[in-house]
Amino acid sequence: MITAAQLRAARALLGIDQKTLAELAGLSVPTIQRMEASEAVIRGNVDSLMKLIAALDSAGIELIAEGAVSNTGGRGVRLKPDMDPAKISGSDRAEGEGRCDD
């Protein structure tokens, strides 16, 4: 499983935009946008999710599940268990983040 927050963080670590990630994964930009706009765990067809995860893996991203230990000890991000991202910046950020009007 991958969350929308993990996807955005992975893209930020790689320093790539949505278009580049879409090209790497063989997906459309609107598909990447929808995935990043998800509430929590990304939902989509299995083929698209597998392409996305494979592209991130090939680019050097290790997805770390909640409570799991990183296998390689490389750079990464993890949200503390007691942290609620919505409380950090208030409702403006939470409501507008990831929105895409096609």
Stockholm file with secondary structure:
# STOCKHOLM 1.0

chainA/1-102         MITAAQLRAARALLGIDQKTLAELAGLSVPTIQRMEASEAVIRGNVDSLMKLIAALDSAGIELIAEGAVSNTGGRGVRLKPDMDPAKISGSDRAEGEGRCDD
#=GR chainA/1-102 SS CCBHHHHHHHHHHHTCCHHHHHHHHTCCHHHHHHHHTSSSBCCCCHHHHHHHHHHHHHTTCCCCCTTCCCSSCCSCCCCCTTCCHHHHHCHHHHHHTTCCCC
#=GC SS_cons         CCBHHHHHHHHHHHTCCHHHHHHHHTCCHHHHHHHHTSSSBCCCCHHHHHHHHHHHHHTTCCCCCTTCCCSSCCSCCCCCTTCCHHHHHCHHHHHHTTCCCC
//
